[in-house]
Amino acid sequence: MKATLVLLLTTLAILAPAHAEQGPMKAARAQAMSAHATLKNNATTDKGGHRLAAMKHLAAAIAEIEAGIAFDQSNVSANEGKKRKN
């Protein structure tokens, strides 16, 4: 489970550069939400608190992805021109 969380968070960091297309961000959000739901609904027992900690980290990652999407949609860098809506 730790390896999965590290892989997910690494993937999120790679997919989150400033002013990137929203497709990868939305895909990362969907994957993080799916992972959170899997832990919540399908994982058995609490694994010494690690299941709950992973769920909290995923919830924080989802919030950060959503903030990144919102920021990118409302901010334009000098070389981007007019913002596209995805």
C-alpha positions in Angstrom: 0.0 0.0 0.0 2.9 2.4 0.8 4.4 1.8 -2.7 1.0 2.5 -4.3 0.6 5.8 -2.4 4.2 6.9 -3.3 3.5 6.0 -6.9 0.3 8.0 -6.9 1.8 11.0 -5.3 4.8 10.9 -7.6 2.4 10.7 -10.6 0.4 13.7 -9.3 3.6 15.7 -8.9 4.6 15.0 -12.5 1.2 15.8 -13.9 0.9 19.1 -12.1 3.2 21.6 -13.8 1.9 25.2 -13.9 -0.5 26.0 -16.7 -0.7 22.4 -18.0 -3.6 21.1 -20.0 -6.4 20.1 -17.7 -6.9 16.5 -19.1 -4.0 15.0 -17.0 -5.1 16.9 -13.9 -8.7 15.7 -14.2 -7.4 12.1 -14.9 -5.2 12.3 -11.8 -8.1 13.6 -9.7 -10.3 10.7 -10.9 -7.6 8.1 -10.1 -7.0 9.7 -6.6 -10.8 9.6 -6.0 -11.0 6.0 -7.1 -8.1 5.0 -4.8 -9.8 6.8 -1.9 -13.0 5.0 -2.5 -11.3 1.7 -2.8 -9.6 2.2 0.6 -12.8 3.4 2.2 -15.1 0.8 0.8 -13.0 -2.3 0.2 -9.9 -2.3 2.4 -10.2 -4.5 5.4 -9.3 -3.3 8.9 -7.2 -0.2 9.5 -3.7 -1.6 9.0 -2.3 0.0 12.1 -3.7 3.5 11.1 -2.0 3.4 7.7 -5.3 3.0 5.8 -6.8 6.1 7.5 -3.6 8.0 6.9 -3.5 7.1 3.2 -7.2 8.2 2.9 -6.3 11.6 4.5 -3.3 12.0 2.1 -5.5 11.1 -0.9 -8.2 13.6 0.3 -5.5 16.3 0.5 -4.1 15.3 -2.9 -7.6 15.6 -4.4 -8.0 19.1 -2.8 -4.6 20.2 -4.2 -5.5 18.9 -7.7 -8.8 20.8 -7.6 -6.9 23.9 -6.5 -4.4 23.5 -9.3 -7.2 23.2 -11.9 -9.0 26.2 -10.5 -5.7 28.2 -10.5 -4.8 27.3 -14.0 -8.2 28.1 -15.3 -8.1 31.6 -13.8 -4.5 32.6 -14.5 -2.7 33.2 -17.7 1.1 33.4 -18.1 2.7 35.9 -20.5 3.3 33.3 -23.2 0.0 31.5 -23.0 -2.3 34.0 -24.6 -6.1 33.5 -24.0 -7.0 30.7 -21.6 -8.9 27.7 -23.0 -11.7 26.1 -21.1 -11.4 22.3 -20.8 
